[in-house]
Amino acid sequence: MQQRWPERLWIVRHGESRGNVARDAAQAARLHRIETLARDVDVPLSDRGEEQARALGRWFADQPPGERPEIVLASPYLRARQTAELMGTTPEALTFDERLREKEFGILDRLTRYGIAAEHPDQAELRKSLGKFYHRPPGGESWCDVILRLRSALDTICLHHAGERVMIVAHQVVVLCLRYLIERMTEEQILAIDREGDVANCSITEYAHQPGSGLVLRRYNFLAPLLEEGAPVTAEPDAPAAAPAP
């Protein structure tokens, strides 16, 4: 039987962005809005994020040839593109796929939880009622919307890269939604993982193909590469993140 899945799949969250830093400062000051001074798609890595990406690239370069990605697919958002490039990915191995982009937050974009409560109390209440998995802010996406486009992306990966070693560089919600899809989780299961803590910047989620079972999880939120390289570890939600789930 022809193998359907990649031989190995790594899913990496981008390095710390300036949006992560701005969000942390805005929340600490109890501000309503996060000042990133750019479209979400154009928010770059912070200095720490660049260091994290280079450290991850050095770690992969030190692995045996059979333990390195052959193909890298990345979100077109600047922070993901920079992460992939600073890791040392060659242009020939790198493809950008808009289906891997960050979750879109619509009218809640750039608002802290204080801003959401003050400016859109109806959405705050609706989100409490529906939960983050199904809540779709006006002009934005729910987790289900992200999952729908990721189903298509996974089909493309299986069609064109079956049997190959593939890396995806994307965003926190994308990492979690891919786990939901690959491991056939329920809403309750993936939200329980989400509540345990954020996906750390430049952390690795790794799957290996197992005949008869498909892709099997080997590591989640794996940070040893950063620790071994002496890079700082951060785990901040992306800048436009809405209020925490109830």
Helices and strands as residue ranges (DSSP letters): E 8-13, H 18-28, G 40-42, H 47-61, G 65-67, E 71-74, H 78-86, G 91-93, E 94-96, G 98-100, G 106-108, H 113-119, H 121-130, H 143-161, E 165-170, H 172-182, H 187-196, E 204-210, E 214-222, H 224-229
